[in-house]
Amino acid sequence: MSSSDSNIETSSTHSPTSNEEYVEEFLAHLKVERQLSFHTQITYANAIRRFVQQSAPPSLRDITVYDVRDHVSWLRGQDLSPASIRNTLSCLRTFFEFQLRKRRLEFNPAKSVRGPKLAKKIPNVLDVDVTTQLATAESRKEPRHLRNRAIIELLYSSGLRLSELVNLNVSDIDFRAQIAHVLGKGNKTRLVPVGTHAIAALKAWLGCREDFSPNAPLFTGRNDQRIASRTVQDICKKLGVKVLGSNALHPHLLRHCFASHVLESSGDLRAVQELLGHEDIGTTAIYTHVDFQQLAKVYDQSHPRAKRSSNNNNK
């Protein structure tokens, strides 16, 4: 076992008696029962152990809201970003909820503690014409170019995350229904539409491949192995240099473009939320580069108490 594995692979053969043992039991739960990714386990481990070492009283049952608030203040003093502090609070809430289920606490001391506000970063979004140029820039018929075009078309067509794209298998694409079965965050599956141009690009890419099974990776790299995330990022960068004169193009920007363009055309924020696989619609509103005037228009058209008379508008 590597040293990094030992940081999170923990289990308890007896009832925990100290804060450290409570933490180890919880981390074992994340690994064995929830089967979270190694990276996520490390995030939880670092956040909770830091709280126990810096701000927690010796006994778990004595932890109060004030201890959690003091910890937030301490994190501010360490110059942690608002996003990091909010992530720590999320980890602590989950940890305390676990202890509640074990009947070791009577309430969640982190539940009512608010993290610092995040600056609402609106992503840069390419216009439709430029995005179309990106999707059609790969015109050569060699397998590598057919694959690259299919990747760009699918990212923009369906708004996939990079990890979702890389993990697709051939059988995940229903060519007749033009639907992709996507495994998203939290191992949640969702269906997303695949546009006609993306379907055509995928067929061209698969048409140049030799024998493959339905369970084969949809996109492959060297030695017909599943394509690496880094390879997809490099494809986007090189395409950005070719079309935009910049290496700033990345897979997530195409996801931004997908969401923004669909929202601008439809005004249906809830539908875009479902397509992106967001649990919180507030995330969608920030993430999709929403034009406030567009939202206001949708509100005026749909809310029964929002419709204003022309007389009121003229006052």
Disulfide bonds with the S-S distance in Angstrom:
none
